[in-house]
């Protein structure tokens, strides 16, 4: 495709059930892998979910119901990889590593997201209810509008309910205690968190209208626990 712009990329992405999550022109410090043939990447477009809108597309996919491991990663690879191929670009993913690609750093350069007290990136509109499933690397420098500065919504949040909602106190201003969180999810007392989603995340008031529905929240919690269990088996 010739003379592409970001709006066209977003329209193509929407057709296959993925959202464009911002874009930027990378430099060498961004550690974006080179294109095939060692060509530099001119534009990196992030792709993922924003709120609940894209979830039903994945939920109705073959990957979601085939019983095999890592359905969302496999769906993301198929959808984003296919989109990149259609657009004459290359696909990159946050779940392929090591080495792991710096998606959070790319996200903060691509759109107005900030690190929250939970460690997750928070968006002024979507809150904590969003994710990055991949990126599309173009050799061309697509025309991008200058991004307006938007401060972190956490700056004006004095109550910070996210830090007190966890039933086992896994979150503090200094750290996220992964081991304590995982142990809770493995026990009977953690069933509510597995079924309903992370209480700390759910306590954040930003973007409350975009909170995941129960099936989406449960999927992510169980996928997290599965990844932790798999790490123990390595």
TAWO-V621737 format. One record per run of one state. SS is the DSSP state (2 for helix, 1 for strand, 0 for the rest). FROM is the first residue (numbers start at 1). TO is the last residue. Records with the same first field share a line. If there is no record, write none. Layout:
SS = FROM-TO, FROM-TO
//
This chain:
0 = 1-5, 16-18, 25-27, 31-35, 39-42, 51-54, 60-61, 66-70, 87-89, 93-102, 111-112, 116-120, 124-126, 128-129, 139-152, 157-160, 164-170, 172-175, 177-177, 187-187, 197-198, 204-207, 211-213, 234-234
2 = 6-15, 28-30, 36-38, 55-59, 62-65, 71-86, 103-110, 153-156, 161-163, 178-186, 188-196, 199-203, 208-210, 214-233
1 = 19-24, 43-50, 90-92, 113-115, 121-123, 127-127, 130-138, 171-171, 176-176
//
